Structure formats: C-alpha cells, structure tokens
Amino acid sequence: MESNYHTLKRTDNQLLVITHLSQLLTYVTGFGGLLAPLIIWATQKEQVDGMDAHGKSILNFQLSMLVYSIISIPLIFALGLGIVTLILIAILAFVMPIVNAIKASNGELPSYPLSLNFIS
C-alpha cells in the first residue's frame, strides 16, 4: 500500500510572510532580496501549501524590478528620467513585499503590479 503522507502539504502562513519580507534584505545588506526568497521557495515549495504560487510571484516581481532597473540606467542620460524611474522602482520594491506579507498572513494570494511572467 502506498501512503499519501509525503504528498500532504502543511499550511504555514508565517513562512509565507517571511518569504515576502525576505525581499527587504536588499535594503539592509545590499543583496539577498532575490536570493533569500529563491532559496526558501526552492526548498519549501513541496512542503508548504501555497509556497509555489507565492514563490513564483516573488521571483517574477524581483526579476521584473531588476529588468526595470537595468532599463532605467541608460535613461539617466535622457533628461534624468532614469533617476525618477529608479526612485519609483525602489518605492514599489519596498512597499509591495510588505503589502503582500500582510495578504499572506491573511491567507490571500499575492498581487505584484508590473510583474513580468518569467516563471510560470
């Protein structure tokens, strides 16, 4: 007889919240905002209910912010437009993980604006 024990996932909203808030490591250490959620998602997506959806949303958002930042750098030379977009990206990348951590604590799915779909 086969057991379904290994296919059962646990509900862990606290780990989902930590995964969202780990994106803020970039503001503390200068890096880690992409690495920490990637490691948590890769190691826990099979064990935690909802981790796969949350992790993919986080990684898509972080990769999108990286792409937008890279695009903004040449725009700095075009009338300083890139500086404005970098400031807006920084604000968005700071606020949205907090908003989605609150959503995760309430059991809701995350919604990151301007997020490109790299991982589906």
N, C-alpha and C positions, 0 to 999 in steps of 0.2 A: 504494500500500500504506500502511496505517495502522500507526503504531508504538505499542506499548504502553508506551513509555518513560515517558510522563507519568502513567500510571496506577500505576506501581510506587511503593511506599512504602518508605522506609528504616526500619530498626529503630534507635531512638535512646533507650535506657533512661535515659541521662544527662539528656536534655532532659525526659523524663517526671518524673524525680526533681526537677529544677529547678522544673518547673511545680508540683509538690506543695509544695515548700519555699518557693516564692514567696508562698504564703498567709501565711507568718510575717512578711511585710513590715508587716503591721498592728501587730505588737508592736514593731517597730523604728521605723517612721516615723509610725504613727498611721493610715495609709491604705495602699492598694495591695494588700491581701490578696485583694481581688476583682478589681481592675483588671489586675494583672500576669498572673494565670492566664488571664483573659479574652483579653488581647492575645496571649499565647503560643498559646492554643488556637485563636483565630480565624486566626492567620497560619500555623500549622503543622499543622492537622488534616488537610489534604490530602496533606502530605508525609511525616508520621511515622506509622508503624504503631502503632495503639493510642491515639494522641493524642485522637481523637474521644471514645472511651469515658472516658479519664482526665479530659479537659477537662470533659465533661458532669458527671461525678461531682463534680469540684472545684467547679464553678459551682453545682450543686444544693446542695452542702454549705454553701458560703459564703452563698448566698441563704437557706438554712434557718437558719443561725446569725443572720443579720440579722433575719429574721422573729421568731425566738425572743427575740432581744434587745429588739426593739420591744415584744413582748408582755410581757416582764419588767418594763419600765419602770413601767407602772401598778401592777404587783404589788408594787412597793416600798412603796406606801402601804398595802398589805394585810399588816400584821404583818411587814414586811420580807422577805416571801417572794421578792420580785423580786431582792433582793441575793444571796440564795443561788443562785437560778437564773442570774443573771449570772456569778457565780463559776464555777458548773459549766459554763456555756457557754464561758467563757474557757479553762478547763482542757481541755475537749473540743476547742476550736478550735486549741489549741496542740499537743496530743498526736497527734491523728488525722492531720494532714499529715505528721508525722514517721514514723508507723507506715506510712502509705500510700506515702511516698517509699521506704522500705525494701522494701515489696512491689513497687513499680515497678522498683527496681533488680534485683529477682529475676525480673522478667518476669510478675508476678502482677497481676491486676485489683484496683483499689481497692475498699474497702468502708467507706463512711462511715455511721455509725449516725445515726438520727434525721434523715436527709436526705430532704427532700420532693422530689418529682419535678417541677421546674419546666421543665427542658429534657430532652426525650427524644429 
